[in-house]
Amino acid sequence: MHNTPSPPPHRTAKRPHPRALGVLGALVLSAHLAVLEQAPALLFAAPAQAAQPAAQRSATPVQLLPPPSPPTSPTPEPAPAAVASRSRATLAAAPAAASPPVPDRPEKRPHSPVNPVSPASQGADTPSAAAEAPSPAADEALSTALMPATGGRMPTRAERPAGIDTTPQAPPSVQLEYRLQRGMLQGSGELEWRHDGQRYRLRLEGQLPLLGSILVQRSEGGFDAAGLAPLRHTEQRLRRSERAVNFIRPDDGSAPRITFSASTASLPLRPGAQDRVSWMAQIATRLAGVRRLPAGSRLEMDVASTGGEVQHWVFVLQQIDADGSWHWRRQSDRPDDTLADVWTDPALGHWPRRVRLTERRGDPLELTLRQVQTLPP
């Protein structure tokens, strides 16, 4: 009698323990958060790898929304008034041998000329005082007229700087919505710009699904002969406390300076200096009256960050793309610096239609304009 071997016992695959799945999910979320810790810092900090040819890129349509219904008692727009003096040589023309100039484009809407203002002192120059909100006196001083170096008169031709001669003009109040993408991460960004001809307010917020707001940046101030004159910049990042930058412009004749809530540094404040969100509005303000520029033209400005650093940014016009956008690239002599390409659209008041930020490692961060809506002042 033969003994038939019994079949091996059936083994049932063990299901992962719920706790193990929870740990795995936490690890994945932590990895995403680690990436996001880098993304907000790069979000609108500028500098980008070589741009693709215009023929390989398809222009993303932008939805133009009508302005909302005016309030019951609308505030009249400020009377046009040219800026008192020309700005320093921050927009320089390229050599004559550069590429063909930018073609003329019809103006969509005239920009509102801005009145120069002189922000007064903004509190003590200490980290604790820098983190406090601006005093009412500083806010009220934004409407005080600034006497330019020429004594209030328009500078003569000999006094004007070399290069492109432009008068900064603030673009109309607007809200811009962007699509954010970095690798598989996708989100949205909203930039809101308002001004009344003497004061401006700028707010940027980036959001990701499930996580909500990952970055909120604010900038407020006035205007001077160089364009935007920030008073205060704040930044609130995911899982971090708010940090601030103060732009001190004393009315007692002492030297202007930049202070930080996260640092004891006090750095010189040069004309045209911006923060990590106002630089976009400064580009739109500086290019408002420019209809033609040759490739190779440069746009320069100091940019202060909440980390206690001031960098000199230089944007160089690369080319005019098929959709009419002006392609700017930030130059940098630091090998570890983030690269940046910015495409401004003359039809949209030179607000960025597209921004690409690229690090030496990892996927680039892309911002693409989705929607534009005009706002009341």
PyMOL commands that set and color helices and strands:
alter all, ss='L'
color gray80, all
select helices_A, chain A and resi 18-42+54-56+127-130+136-143+157-159+278-286+346-348
alter helices_A, ss='H'
color red, helices_A
select strands_A, chain A and resi 63-65+91-92+112-113+169-170+174-182+185-195+200-208+212-224+227-237+243-248+257-260+263-268+274-275+298-305+309-320+326-331+339-345+351-358+365-374
alter strands_A, ss='S'
color yellow, strands_A
deselect
rebuild
show_as cartoon
